[in-house]
Amino acid sequence: MGVLKFQLTSPDPASRLTDLRKAYVTGLDRTPSRLSVEFRQGVMHCQRDASESGRFFVPWSVAGRGKPILGTATLGERRNAYNLAVELARGRLNDVRNQMADWRQMGLRTRRTSTL
C-alpha cells in the first residue's frame, strides 16, 4: 500500500478538511486513484492501493479565483511529510513550464521575461 504524507501549514487546517478529503492521485497514465485520507497531528496521510509515484490533486481556495483543483508535480513516497502548499506551488510552476515547452515545440515564439 502506498502512502503520501503532507504537512498542513494553514493556520486553520480544520477549515480545509472537507476539501482535503476530496483529494486524489494520478499515475503516469493520468488515471485518478482513490485515496483514504487521515489527519494526525497536522499531517495528512493519504493511502492508496498502488505504491508508485504520482501527482496529488486537491481543491484549493485561491483568493479572487475560487477553488480550482491544483496538483503537485510527480511525488514519490518518502518517510518525511511534504509541505502541501509548497508542493502545490511547485506543481503549478511545473504545469506552466511544460505548457511553454509545448508551445515552443509547436513553433510558437515566446518572449522571455527577466529573471530575478
Secondary structure, 3 states (H helix, E strand, C coil): CEEEEEECCCCCHHHHHHHHCCCEEECCCCCEECCEEEEECCEEEEEECCCCCEEEEEECCECCCECCEEECCCECCCCCCEEHHHHHHHHHHHHHHHHHHHHHHCCCCCCCCCCC
